[in-house]
């Protein structure tokens, strides 16, 4: 391998984001956050690195195996690099914003870094942009988060959205009297996530039949709901299920264009969630574009505060960057007055200035990837040679 190749090699799961994808990502973040602001959410910006003990407090402990650690040369204490912004929001809400009026609506955007990628998300560094609704326990709050995130995606041009609703806590409620040790419960969860009914039956025994019924009930919300109401569940499980139905009904009422599905046993990626969760898909994109759900924030003295939120994964949208309309780039020859450059910039053009008086402006404009060229004060399109004003 050449020396130059060594310099360009990046660690697994990390990558350079080049034009036009870098601009596409920045535009997505700006437009998502503008949508969140329009819905009453206020921006918050936690640090990239915190003391490990703080980063892993509360719900942060559920993602302990994802974070990079290092020693702070100033304090000589262990630091952690965030793997999820939501856990930081939970910390801030329970401390610095503990006295703020509830419900508290917060939004964020930023990079996260994880020790390893996953099968469906091999990237280790990516951008999260999302919202958290803190201090509201009603199903209306869960529905608001889902609808706001879906609106942000739709307004950005992501089409044919599907919201997959789940209840990670339901399996634990169904299996409460089985007294499964941790290793068996992990096996059971993995079997349910992979819809391996043979393994479910082997680990859960007689109760496995109920779990298999829950697996088989997955599907579009109308069909799944009919199957789920016929399954015998403990009272606490039935209460959770009714809450899920209510959230689905509220989302459907707010936006009938959204496809809703139920998969009540799905738990992957919901390590710290305690209620209704959701994953957002688009048939234009291979993997999930967002996820979130309900969780609890520890406030000390064994008190907890209800919260719900969701994150959009901007990196999942990058495969759409090739379908974005061509940027208007205008080449202006050397010597073009600055006031004229600014006039075109104000009109929405990205202006590229020439550096040589002897160059052929049209040829140079094509070489630099411009769509138009300024010739004798007139803007001309390079492809069709048509003149615009």
C-alpha positions as CSV (number, residue, x, y, z in Angstrom):
1,X,0.0,0.0,0.0
2,X,1.4,3.4,-1.0
3,X,2.1,6.2,1.5
4,X,-0.7,8.2,0.0
5,X,-3.1,5.3,0.4
6,X,-2.2,5.0,4.1
7,X,-2.9,8.7,4.6
8,X,-6.4,8.4,3.2
9,X,-7.4,5.2,5.0
10,X,-9.9,5.8,7.7
11,X,-11.0,3.5,10.6
12,X,-13.8,1.1,9.9
13,X,-17.2,2.8,10.2
14,X,-15.9,6.3,9.6
15,X,-15.9,8.2,6.3
16,X,-15.3,11.6,4.6
17,X,-18.5,13.3,3.4
18,X,-17.8,15.0,0.1
19,X,-19.8,17.3,-2.2
20,X,-22.7,17.2,-2.8
21,X,-23.6,14.9,0.2
22,X,-22.0,17.2,2.8
23,X,-24.2,20.1,1.6
24,X,-27.2,17.7,1.4
25,X,-26.7,16.7,5.1
26,X,-26.4,20.3,6.2
27,X,-29.6,21.3,4.4
28,X,-31.4,18.4,5.9
29,X,-30.4,19.3,9.4
30,X,-31.4,23.0,8.8
31,X,-34.8,22.1,7.4
32,X,-35.5,19.5,10.1
33,X,-34.7,21.9,12.9
34,X,-36.8,24.6,11.3
35,X,-39.7,22.2,11.4
36,X,-39.1,21.5,15.0
37,X,-38.9,25.2,15.9
38,X,-42.2,25.7,14.2
39,X,-43.7,23.1,16.5
40,X,-42.5,24.8,19.7
41,X,-39.2,22.9,20.3
42,X,-36.2,24.9,21.6
43,X,-32.6,24.1,20.6
44,X,-30.2,22.7,23.1
45,X,-26.5,21.9,22.6
46,X,-24.8,19.4,25.0
47,X,-21.0,18.8,24.8
48,X,-19.5,16.1,22.7
49,X,-17.5,14.7,25.7
50,X,-18.5,14.4,29.4
51,X,-17.2,12.7,32.5
52,X,-18.0,9.0,32.2
53,X,-19.9,8.8,35.4
54,X,-22.2,11.7,34.3
55,X,-22.6,10.4,30.7
56,X,-23.7,7.0,32.0
57,X,-26.0,8.1,34.7
58,X,-29.7,7.5,34.4
59,X,-30.8,6.2,31.0
60,X,-27.2,6.6,29.8
61,X,-26.2,3.4,31.5
62,X,-28.1,1.5,28.9
63,X,-25.6,2.5,26.2
64,X,-22.5,2.0,28.3
65,X,-21.0,-0.5,25.8
66,X,-21.2,1.9,22.9
67,X,-19.1,4.8,24.2
68,X,-15.4,5.6,23.7
69,X,-13.5,6.4,26.8
70,X,-10.3,8.4,27.5
71,X,-8.5,10.1,30.4
72,X,-9.0,13.9,30.7
73,X,-5.4,15.3,30.9
74,X,-6.7,18.2,33.0
75,X,-8.7,16.4,35.7
76,X,-7.2,12.9,35.3
77,X,-10.8,11.6,35.4
78,X,-12.3,9.2,32.8
79,X,-14.2,10.9,30.0
80,X,-16.8,9.4,27.7
81,X,-17.6,10.5,24.1
82,X,-21.3,10.5,23.5
83,X,-23.0,7.7,21.6
84,X,-26.5,9.1,21.9
85,X,-27.7,12.7,22.4
86,X,-31.0,11.7,24.1
87,X,-29.2,10.5,27.3
88,X,-27.6,13.9,27.6
89,X,-30.9,15.7,27.2
90,X,-32.2,13.5,30.1
91,X,-29.3,14.7,32.3
92,X,-29.9,18.3,31.5
93,X,-33.7,18.1,32.0
94,X,-33.2,16.6,35.4
95,X,-30.5,19.1,36.5
96,X,-30.1,22.5,34.9
97,X,-33.7,22.5,33.5
98,X,-35.3,20.8,36.5
99,X,-37.3,23.9,37.3
100,X,-38.3,24.7,33.8
101,X,-42.0,24.6,33.0
102,X,-43.4,21.3,31.8
103,X,-44.0,19.9,29.3
104,X,-40.5,20.8,28.1
105,X,-39.9,20.7,24.4
106,X,-36.2,20.4,23.4
107,X,-34.5,19.8,20.0
108,X,-30.9,19.0,19.1
109,X,-28.5,18.1,16.3
110,X,-25.0,16.8,16.5
111,X,-22.5,14.1,15.8
112,X,-22.3,10.9,17.8
113,X,-19.5,8.3,17.9
114,X,-19.9,4.6,18.8
115,X,-17.4,1.9,19.6
116,X,-18.8,-0.4,16.9
117,X,-21.5,-0.3,14.2
118,X,-24.4,-2.7,13.8
119,X,-25.6,-4.9,11.0
120,X,-28.2,-2.4,9.9
121,X,-26.1,0.6,10.8
122,X,-22.4,0.0,10.2
123,X,-21.4,3.6,10.6
124,X,-19.8,4.5,13.9
125,X,-20.0,8.3,13.5
126,X,-23.2,9.9,12.2
127,X,-25.5,12.9,12.7
128,X,-28.5,12.8,15.0
129,X,-31.2,15.4,14.8
130,X,-34.2,15.0,17.0
131,X,-36.7,16.2,19.6
132,X,-37.5,15.4,23.2
133,X,-40.9,16.1,24.9
134,X,-40.4,15.9,28.7
135,X,-42.9,15.9,31.5
136,X,-45.9,14.7,29.5
137,X,-47.2,11.2,30.1
138,X,-50.2,11.1,27.8
139,X,-50.5,9.2,24.5
140,X,-51.0,12.6,22.9
141,X,-47.4,13.4,23.6
142,X,-46.2,10.1,22.0
143,X,-48.3,10.9,19.0
144,X,-47.0,14.5,18.7
145,X,-43.4,13.3,18.6
146,X,-44.1,10.8,15.8
147,X,-46.2,13.3,13.8
148,X,-43.6,16.1,14.0
149,X,-40.8,13.8,12.9
150,X,-42.9,12.5,10.0
151,X,-43.8,16.1,9.0
152,X,-40.1,17.0,9.0
153,X,-39.3,14.1,6.7
154,X,-42.2,14.7,4.4
155,X,-41.5,18.5,4.1
156,X,-37.9,17.5,3.1
157,X,-39.2,15.3,0.4
158,X,-39.0,11.8,1.9
159,X,-42.0,9.9,0.7
160,X,-44.0,6.8,1.5
161,X,-43.3,6.8,5.2
162,X,-44.2,3.8,7.4
163,X,-44.3,4.1,11.2
164,X,-43.6,0.7,13.0
165,X,-44.9,0.8,16.6
166,X,-43.6,-1.5,19.3
167,X,-43.8,-2.2,23.1
168,X,-40.4,-3.5,24.3
169,X,-41.7,-3.6,27.8
170,X,-44.5,-6.0,26.9
171,X,-42.4,-9.2,26.8
172,X,-41.0,-8.6,30.3
173,X,-44.6,-8.2,31.6
174,X,-45.7,-11.4,29.8
175,X,-42.8,-13.3,31.2
176,X,-42.8,-11.8,34.7
177,X,-43.7,-15.0,36.5
178,X,-41.2,-17.2,34.5
179,X,-38.2,-15.9,36.5
180,X,-35.8,-16.1,33.6
181,X,-32.2,-15.4,34.4
182,X,-30.4,-12.7,32.4
183,X,-28.8,-15.1,29.9
184,X,-32.1,-16.8,29.1
185,X,-33.9,-13.5,28.8
186,X,-31.3,-12.2,26.3
187,X,-31.8,-15.4,24.3
188,X,-35.5,-14.9,24.4
189,X,-35.2,-11.3,23.3
190,X,-32.9,-12.2,20.4
191,X,-35.3,-15.0,19.3
192,X,-38.3,-12.6,19.3
193,X,-36.4,-9.9,17.4
194,X,-35.5,-12.5,14.7
195,X,-39.0,-14.1,14.8
196,X,-37.5,-17.5,15.6
197,X,-40.6,-19.2,17.1
198,X,-38.8,-22.5,17.7
199,X,-36.3,-20.8,20.0
200,X,-39.0,-18.8,21.6
201,X,-40.9,-21.9,22.5
202,X,-37.7,-23.6,23.8
203,X,-36.7,-20.7,26.1
204,X,-40.1,-19.6,27.3
205,X,-41.9,-23.0,27.6
206,X,-45.7,-22.8,27.9
207,X,-45.6,-19.0,28.0
208,X,-43.9,-19.2,24.6
209,X,-47.2,-19.8,22.9
210,X,-48.5,-16.3,24.0
211,X,-45.3,-14.7,22.7
212,X,-45.6,-16.6,19.4
213,X,-49.1,-15.2,19.1
214,X,-47.7,-11.7,19.6
215,X,-45.1,-12.3,16.9
216,X,-47.7,-13.6,14.5
217,X,-49.9,-10.6,15.1
218,X,-47.4,-8.2,13.6
219,X,-48.5,-6.3,10.5
220,X,-50.6,-3.3,9.4
221,X,-52.3,-1.7,12.3
222,X,-55.9,-2.6,11.5
223,X,-55.1,-6.3,11.1
224,X,-52.6,-6.5,13.9
225,X,-55.0,-4.8,16.4
226,X,-57.7,-7.4,15.7
227,X,-55.3,-10.2,16.4
228,X,-53.8,-8.6,19.5
229,X,-57.1,-7.9,21.3
230,X,-57.8,-11.7,21.1
231,X,-54.6,-12.7,22.9
232,X,-54.8,-13.3,26.7
233,X,-52.4,-11.0,28.5
234,X,-51.8,-9.9,32.1
235,X,-53.6,-6.7,33.1
236,X,-50.4,-4.7,32.9
237,X,-49.7,-6.0,29.4
238,X,-53.2,-5.2,28.3
239,X,-52.9,-1.7,29.7
240,X,-49.7,-1.2,27.6
241,X,-51.4,-2.6,24.5
242,X,-54.4,-0.2,24.9
243,X,-52.0,2.7,25.2
244,X,-50.3,1.6,22.0
245,X,-53.7,1.5,20.2
246,X,-54.5,5.0,21.4
247,X,-51.1,6.3,20.1
248,X,-51.8,4.7,16.8
249,X,-55.3,6.2,16.6
250,X,-53.9,9.7,17.4
251,X,-51.2,9.4,14.7
252,X,-53.7,8.2,12.2
253,X,-56.1,11.1,13.0
254,X,-53.3,13.6,12.7
255,X,-51.9,12.2,9.4
256,X,-53.9,9.6,7.5
257,X,-51.2,9.4,4.8
258,X,-48.8,7.6,7.2
259,X,-48.7,3.8,6.9
260,X,-48.8,2.3,10.5
261,X,-47.7,-1.2,11.4
262,X,-47.4,-2.9,14.8
263,X,-44.6,-5.3,15.9
264,X,-45.1,-5.3,19.7
265,X,-42.1,-7.6,20.5
266,X,-39.4,-5.7,18.6
267,X,-36.7,-4.4,21.0
268,X,-33.6,-3.8,18.9
269,X,-32.2,-0.3,19.6
270,X,-34.6,0.4,22.4
271,X,-32.3,-0.3,25.4
272,X,-33.6,2.4,27.8
273,X,-37.2,2.7,26.5
274,X,-40.1,1.9,28.8
275,X,-43.3,2.4,26.8
276,X,-44.5,2.9,23.2
277,X,-41.6,3.0,20.7
278,X,-41.5,3.6,17.0
279,X,-39.2,3.2,14.0
280,X,-39.7,5.2,10.8
281,X,-39.1,3.7,7.4
282,X,-39.5,4.9,3.8
283,X,-39.8,2.6,0.8
284,X,-37.3,4.9,-1.0
285,X,-34.5,4.0,1.5
286,X,-33.1,0.7,2.5
287,X,-32.8,1.3,6.3
288,X,-34.6,3.1,9.0
289,X,-34.7,6.9,8.9
290,X,-35.7,7.5,12.5
291,X,-36.7,6.0,15.8
292,X,-37.7,6.9,19.3
293,X,-40.2,6.3,22.0
294,X,-41.1,6.7,25.7
295,X,-38.6,6.5,28.5
296,X,-38.2,7.7,32.1
297,X,-35.8,10.3,33.5
298,X,-34.4,9.8,37.0
299,X,-34.7,12.9,39.1
300,X,-33.2,11.7,42.4
301,X,-34.9,10.3,45.5
302,X,-36.2,7.4,43.4
303,X,-38.5,9.9,41.5
304,X,-38.8,9.6,37.7
305,X,-40.2,11.9,35.1
306,X,-42.0,10.7,31.9
307,X,-40.5,11.7,28.6
308,X,-40.8,10.7,25.0
309,X,-38.7,11.7,21.9
310,X,-37.2,10.6,18.6
311,X,-34.2,10.9,16.4
312,X,-33.8,11.2,12.7
313,X,-30.7,9.6,11.1
314,X,-29.5,12.0,8.4
315,X,-27.0,9.5,7.1
316,X,-29.8,7.2,6.0
317,X,-31.1,9.9,3.7
318,X,-27.8,10.4,1.9
319,X,-28.8,7.9,-0.8
320,X,-31.4,10.4,-1.8
321,X,-28.8,13.2,-2.4
322,X,-28.4,12.1,-6.0
323,X,-32.1,12.9,-6.6
324,X,-31.8,16.4,-5.4
325,X,-32.2,19.1,-8.0
326,X,-29.0,20.4,-9.5
327,X,-27.6,23.4,-7.7
328,X,-27.5,26.6,-9.7
329,X,-23.8,27.5,-10.0
330,X,-22.9,30.6,-11.9
331,X,-19.4,31.2,-13.3
332,X,-18.4,34.9,-13.6
333,X,-15.3,36.0,-15.5
334,X,-12.4,37.7,-13.8
335,X,-13.0,41.4,-13.3
336,X,-16.7,41.1,-12.6
337,X,-17.5,43.8,-10.1
338,X,-18.2,42.7,-6.5
339,X,-21.6,44.4,-6.4
340,X,-22.7,42.3,-9.4
341,X,-21.5,39.1,-7.7
342,X,-23.5,40.0,-4.6
343,X,-26.5,40.8,-6.7
344,X,-26.5,37.2,-8.2
345,X,-25.8,35.7,-4.8
346,X,-28.8,37.5,-3.4
347,X,-30.9,36.0,-6.3
348,X,-30.0,32.5,-5.1
349,X,-26.9,31.7,-7.2
350,X,-23.7,30.0,-6.0
351,X,-21.2,32.3,-7.7
352,X,-17.7,31.0,-8.8
353,X,-15.3,33.7,-9.8
354,X,-12.6,33.3,-12.5
355,X,-8.9,34.0,-11.9
356,X,-7.6,34.5,-15.5
357,X,-8.6,37.1,-18.1
358,X,-7.4,34.9,-21.0
359,X,-9.6,31.8,-20.3
360,X,-12.6,30.8,-22.2
361,X,-15.4,31.5,-19.7
362,X,-17.8,28.8,-20.9
363,X,-15.1,26.1,-21.0
364,X,-13.9,27.1,-17.6
365,X,-17.4,27.1,-16.2
366,X,-18.0,23.6,-17.4
367,X,-14.7,22.4,-16.0
368,X,-15.6,23.8,-12.5
369,X,-19.0,22.1,-12.5
370,X,-21.1,25.3,-13.1
371,X,-24.5,25.2,-14.6
372,X,-24.5,28.7,-16.0
373,X,-22.0,31.4,-17.2
374,X,-22.1,35.2,-17.2
375,X,-21.2,36.5,-20.6
376,X,-21.4,40.2,-21.4
377,X,-23.6,40.7,-18.4
378,X,-26.1,38.0,-19.5
379,X,-26.6,34.6,-17.7
380,X,-26.4,31.7,-20.1
381,X,-27.2,28.1,-19.4
382,X,-24.3,25.9,-20.4
383,X,-26.4,22.9,-21.5
384,X,-29.0,24.5,-23.6
385,X,-27.2,27.8,-24.2
386,X,-30.5,29.5,-23.4
387,X,-30.4,33.0,-21.9
388,X,-32.1,33.7,-18.5
389,X,-32.5,36.9,-16.6
